[in-house]
Amino acid sequence: MTSDNAPKSADAPLRVGYIIPEFPGQTHVWMWREIVHMREAGADLHLFSTRRPPERDKARHDFAESAAAETTYLWPMSAGSMVSSLAWALFTKPLGLLKAVRWAMTLPVEKKPNLKTILPLVIPACGLAREIKKRGLTHFHSHTCSNSAILAMLVNALQGTPYSLTLNANIEWWGGAMAEKFGRADFTIAITQWLEAQVRRDYPELRDDQVVLGRIGVDTKKWTPSPEAKNTGDALKIITVGRLHTSKGYDVLLDALGKLNTDGVAFDLKMIGDGPDRQDLVDQTERLGLNDRVTFTGSLGEGEIIEAMRTSDVFVLSSHAEPLGVVSMEAMSMEVATIATDAGGVGEIITDGEDGKLVPPGNAEALAAAIRELAENDELRERLAKAGRASIIRNFDSRRGAATLFERLTGKRPDALLAVLDEPDHAAAQPSSTAEAVSHG
């Protein structure tokens, strides 16, 4: 469909609406990196969010306050805004409104009926469409495939604004209607090879160019090691970062550490993050007699996490499932030897024994053995740490993922953005063939 928001020429400025649900949340750092790099490349990004994050999930990062201040929140809407948005659509886009209502009523979503779950989204979609029109935005990008993707679809129905998606977790997580979400999008960026393969396998009707591999990453110019800050004590300094939730497998990590403690291995664990399982994990720590070995810090800002990483010897990711594992990239970029479970897309980051250690998810014995090996072998730990940073620079610098989105939207490679990767420390680690494919979309 030809959009009345489409660029008039190849040189038209890239003005993009960019939606992230409940932004800025504590886990949105990697999305913020993409925003920053897109702007560095010359894109004019306008931030939207479904609603403000709940207090417990609010970002503690330095960027959070300014990011929230520039974000347009679609919900809640006042009664006046709802009426005026619907009236605007009815009088200026009557056929588009009819089409949006029809789509909303017929989408094969998992939570039925559509009358209660999807049709109400038409109202904020009308407000969003009006805002997109007013700002002259030429494209709309949703950083998830849930209701934000449905909002993008409804705006497309209303006025033809083209949209794209980022798929950053299993297809099954996003509430159904995936064929429609993918099929009506200009393109979908899958953040891992296994997600890309899943989309291509399950939706063979999609054009080849509708599915793009575009890995997310870490700003390797910011997440840098500090050798002078490294631990010089006897106890192995272990760190883990993430939401305290069953999916992260922290109970397995504590069981592994309980075994090591019984065997006399000296260690200290810093567990950064918060979540619904915190008290259960505190109780488990007490049962295992690890109170003097484990510190629960709560959620920390990005700068505080960087400082904590700089004094750590080993990072552990114990998740039962992980789409990619951004925090593993962050640790590796800091030259912290990394142990992770071979779950989801983590195996695309770590090659076992070369730049980190992989263990089966849910296996406390294997995790304990991997930690013990790094505790007892300083040379191996240092080798994995240095190889890990080189690998992240080569394949997972956040500029590469942003370049994929920018180039797909403009047809132009953002050479100025990527030039920083030719500077010392980065030039030594040139992209692999896979990374080149990512950079070029």
SULQUI-V714931 format. One record per residue. RES is the residue in one small letter. SS is DSSP state (A for helix, B for strand, O for the rest). PSI is psi in whole degrees, 0 to 359 (999 if undefined). D_FIRST is the distance of its C-alpha to the first C-alpha in whole Angstrom. Layout:
# SULQUI-V714931
RES/SS/PSI/D_FIRST + RES/SS/PSI/D_FIRST
This chain:
# SULQUI-V714931
m/O/136/0 + t/O/129/4 + s/O/143/6 + d/O/1/10 + n/O/1/11 + a/O/150/10 + p/O/144/14 + k/O/338/15 + s/O/171/17 + a/O/338/18 + d/O/5/21 + a/O/144/19 + p/O/145/21 + l/O/105/19 + r/B/110/19 + v/B/133/18 + g/B/139/18 + y/B/113/21 + i/B/134/22 + i/O/125/25 + p/O/140/27 + e/O/54/30 + f/O/143/30 + p/O/126/32 + g/B/169/34 + q/O/333/37 + t/O/11/35 + h/O/13/32 + v/A/314/34 + w/A/330/32 + m/A/321/29 + w/A/322/30 + r/A/317/31 + e/A/318/28 + i/A/311/27 + v/A/313/30 + h/A/323/29 + m/A/319/26 + r/A/322/27 + e/A/327/30 + a/O/349/28 + g/O/3/26 + a/O/143/23 + d/B/96/23 + l/B/134/23 + h/B/121/23 + l/B/135/24 + f/B/156/24 + s/B/154/26 + t/O/313/26 + r/O/171/29 + r/O/150/33 + p/O/151/34 + p/O/155/37 + e/A/318/41 + r/A/331/42 + d/A/3/38 + k/B/142/38 + a/O/139/38 + r/O/11/41 + h/O/162/40 + d/O/328/41 + f/O/348/37 + a/A/313/37 + e/A/313/38 + s/A/325/36 + a/A/317/33 + a/A/323/33 + a/A/329/34 + e/A/358/30 + t/O/136/28 + t/B/121/27 + y/B/129/28 + l/O/339/25 + w/O/144/28 + p/O/154/31 + m/O/142/30 + s/O/161/32 + a/A/321/32 + g/A/319/32 + s/A/321/28 + m/A/314/27 + v/A/315/28 + s/A/324/27 + s/A/315/23 + l/A/319/23 + a/A/319/24 + w/A/313/22 + a/A/320/19 + l/A/321/20 + f/A/335/21 + t/A/335/18 + k/O/54/15 + p/A/317/17 + l/A/322/14 + g/A/320/12 + l/A/318/16 + l/A/317/16 + k/A/318/13 + a/A/318/15 + v/A/318/18 + r/A/316/17 + w/A/314/16 + a/A/325/19 + m/A/340/21 + t/A/355/20 + l/O/132/19 + p/O/67/22 + v/B/164/24 + e/O/326/27 + k/O/104/29 + k/O/161/29 + p/O/158/29 + n/A/333/25 + l/A/327/27 + k/A/330/29 + t/A/323/27 + i/O/319/23 + l/O/321/23 + p/O/340/25 + l/A/344/22 + v/A/324/20 + i/A/306/22 + p/A/332/22 + a/A/323/18 + c/A/316/19 + g/A/320/21 + l/A/316/19 + a/A/318/16 + r/A/320/19 + e/A/319/20 + i/A/316/17 + k/A/315/16 + k/A/322/20 + r/A/352/20 + g/O/34/18 + l/O/141/16 + t/O/351/13 + h/B/157/13 + f/B/129/15 + h/B/128/17 + s/B/128/19 + h/O/10/22 + t/O/173/23 + c/O/24/21 + s/O/227/23 + n/A/334/22 + s/A/322/21 + a/A/322/18 + i/A/320/17 + l/A/317/17 + a/A/319/14 + m/A/317/13 + l/A/323/14 + v/A/320/13 + n/A/319/9 + a/A/321/10 + l/A/313/12 + q/A/11/10 + g/O/6/6 + t/O/120/9 + p/O/150/8 + y/B/163/11 + s/B/167/14 + l/B/155/17 + t/B/125/21 + l/B/108/23 + n/O/15/27 + a/O/173/28 + n/O/141/29 + i/A/326/26 + e/A/344/28 + w/A/346/29 + w/A/14/25 + g/O/15/26 + g/B/186/24 + a/O/32/20 + m/A/326/20 + a/A/320/18 + e/A/317/15 + k/A/311/15 + f/A/316/15 + g/A/326/13 + r/A/350/10 + a/O/149/11 + d/O/317/10 + f/B/160/14 + t/B/130/17 + i/B/118/20 + a/B/131/23 + i/O/351/27 + t/O/161/29 + q/A/322/29 + w/A/328/30 + l/A/319/27 + e/A/315/25 + a/A/323/27 + q/A/316/27 + v/A/313/23 + r/A/324/23 + r/A/315/26 + d/A/340/25 + y/O/67/21 + p/O/345/21 + e/O/345/18 + l/O/145/16 + r/O/154/16 + d/A/321/19 + d/A/2/17 + q/A/353/15 + v/B/123/19 + v/B/133/21 + l/B/122/24 + g/O/91/25 + r/O/141/28 + i/O/171/29 + g/O/199/33 + v/B/147/36 + d/O/97/37 + t/O/351/40 + k/O/342/41 + k/O/317/41 + w/O/81/42 + t/O/148/45 + p/O/160/49 + s/O/89/52 + p/A/325/55 + e/A/344/58 + a/A/357/56 + k/O/154/56 + n/O/134/59 + t/O/6/62 + g/O/182/64 + d/O/327/65 + a/O/137/62 + l/B/126/59 + k/B/111/56 + i/B/142/53 + i/B/146/50 + t/B/147/47 + v/B/130/44 + g/O/175/42 + r/O/134/41 + l/O/87/44 + h/O/151/43 + t/A/323/44 + s/A/339/41 + k/A/351/42 + g/O/27/46 + y/A/334/48 + d/A/324/51 + v/A/318/51 + l/A/315/51 + l/A/322/54 + d/A/318/56 + a/A/317/56 + l/A/328/57 + g/A/319/60 + k/A/316/61 + l/A/322/61 + n/A/319/63 + t/A/325/66 + d/O/359/66 + g/O/15/67 + v/O/128/64 + a/O/127/63 + f/B/162/60 + d/B/134/58 + l/B/130/55 + k/B/115/52 + m/B/108/50 + i/B/126/47 + g/B/172/45 + d/O/168/45 + g/O/182/44 + p/O/340/45 + d/O/9/47 + r/A/310/49 + q/A/321/52 + d/A/320/52 + l/A/323/52 + v/A/316/55 + d/A/319/57 + q/A/320/57 + t/A/318/58 + e/A/317/61 + r/A/325/62 + l/O/357/61 + g/O/36/63 + l/O/15/61 + n/O/324/61 + d/O/1/63 + r/O/339/60 + v/B/131/57 + t/B/125/55 + f/B/114/52 + t/B/342/51 + g/B/185/48 + s/O/139/45 + l/O/159/45 + g/O/166/43 + e/A/315/42 + g/A/321/45 + e/A/324/47 + i/A/319/46 + i/A/314/46 + e/A/321/49 + a/A/321/50 + m/A/321/49 + r/A/337/51 + t/O/12/54 + s/O/152/53 + d/O/321/54 + v/B/137/52 + f/B/139/48 + v/B/128/48 + l/B/113/44 + s/O/20/45 + s/O/147/42 + h/O/331/42 + a/O/141/38 + e/O/119/36 + p/O/315/32 + l/O/313/34 + g/O/63/37 + v/A/321/36 + v/A/332/39 + s/A/319/41 + m/A/318/39 + e/A/315/41 + a/A/316/44 + m/A/322/44 + s/A/333/43 + m/O/5/46 + e/O/45/48 + v/O/120/49 + a/B/132/50 + t/B/132/47 + i/B/129/48 + a/B/157/45 + t/B/143/44 + d/O/73/42 + a/O/135/39 + g/O/230/36 + g/O/8/35 + v/A/326/38 + g/A/346/39 + e/A/344/36 + i/O/315/38 + i/O/131/42 + t/O/115/44 + d/B/126/47 + g/O/348/50 + e/O/311/48 + d/O/15/46 + g/B/185/47 + k/B/137/48 + l/B/137/46 + v/B/158/48 + p/O/143/47 + p/O/145/45 + g/O/11/48 + n/O/96/51 + a/A/325/53 + e/A/313/56 + a/A/321/54 + l/A/318/52 + a/A/319/56 + a/A/320/57 + a/A/318/54 + i/A/317/55 + r/A/318/59 + e/A/317/58 + l/A/332/56 + a/A/327/59 + e/A/352/62 + n/O/90/60 + d/A/322/60 + e/A/316/59 + l/A/317/56 + r/A/317/55 + e/A/321/55 + r/A/315/53 + l/A/322/50 + a/A/313/50 + k/A/319/49 + a/A/327/47 + g/A/314/45 + r/A/316/44 + a/A/320/44 + s/A/319/41 + i/A/317/39 + i/A/318/39 + r/A/322/38 + n/A/338/35 + f/O/23/34 + d/B/138/35 + s/A/340/32 + r/A/330/31 + r/A/316/30 + g/A/318/27 + a/A/323/26 + a/A/325/26 + t/A/312/23 + l/A/315/21 + f/A/313/21 + e/A/324/21 + r/A/326/18 + l/A/331/16 + t/A/340/18 + g/O/8/19 + k/O/136/23 + r/O/129/26 + p/O/77/27 + d/A/323/31 + a/A/321/32 + l/A/317/32 + l/A/347/33 + a/A/332/36 + v/A/335/38 + l/A/352/38 + d/A/358/40 + e/O/163/43 + p/O/145/46 + d/O/328/46 + h/O/321/42 + a/O/333/43 + a/O/343/45 + a/O/84/42 + q/O/153/40 + p/O/143/37 + s/O/174/37 + s/A/325/35 + t/A/315/33 + a/A/323/32 + e/A/320/31 + a/A/322/28 + v/A/314/27 + s/A/325/28 + h/O/7/25 + g/O/999/23
